[in-house]
């Protein structure tokens, strides 16, 4: 598909907007529909779209595999980390009230970071699965 | 949607099945939007119609394009699926009506979520508040499940590549 001019131009125009939409879904998840899971999937979809148009090799250069692997683990660690802050500040595990002087503000902060963790893990896993399939496709059986 | 299901069941070409599966997911997403479950609809559209279609296509690239012809008797699987479907439909008869305000799901914890969510969390989207705050442990488990699935895929598909390198070395 690399030689198809129409597809390439459309992809190049669309991908920034898809990524922007993913960020909107991520950070606006508190107010409208969306959240970490959906945002992570949309980010992964944008990068897979890029891989379909430009080839997997070019994608591996801009989004290397070690980065994706790190994302898979670090998202979970962010989530657990937010939970682990609770006991240190005098609350229970996953208590967000202690994250700020104002309890409501603490809740907002906790939800925000938890959603970040979910998004990072989900997009990492989706991309990793795609990379794994793509690398198998390349191997001569 | 019914048309898509019938064609999926009849078709032998796996490519057709995958594309129609994506279309079915997308139609399902519109149904969920009509039911006011926008969060679920978004997930269905991006995961069901988007990513899983691409992943299935890349899996299809690795195997045959046609479904293998069925062998053996088909009556036993047919009987099992019809019985299961019958039992599931019978089970739904015991559920309260879809628009029943006195249904247990609307009287247990939902009123507290809906009434107190702004005071307790300051997050207007109740779905997000329930997912990340009230049910924080559930979502933590889910994230761990996604993580485990990813690690499993890495372990399964990468080990083989390394074995090949060992064999060639």
Interface residues (C-beta under 8 A of the other chain):
Chain A: X25 X29 X30 X31 X32 X33 X34 X35 X36 X37 X38 X41 X42 X44 X45 X48 X52 X69 X72 X73 X75 X76 X79 X80 X83 X94 X96 X103 X104 X105 X107 X108 X110 X111 X114 X115 X117 X118 X121 X122 X124 X125 X126 X128 X129 X130 X132 X133 X134 X135 X136 X137 X139
Chain B: X38 X39 X41 X42 X43 X46 X47 X50 X51 X54 X55 X58 X59 X61 X62 X119 X120 X121 X122 X123 X124 X125 X127 X128 X129 X131 X132 X133 X136 X137 X139 X140 X142 X143 X144 X146 X147 X149 X150 X151 X153 X154 X157 X158 X160 X161 X164
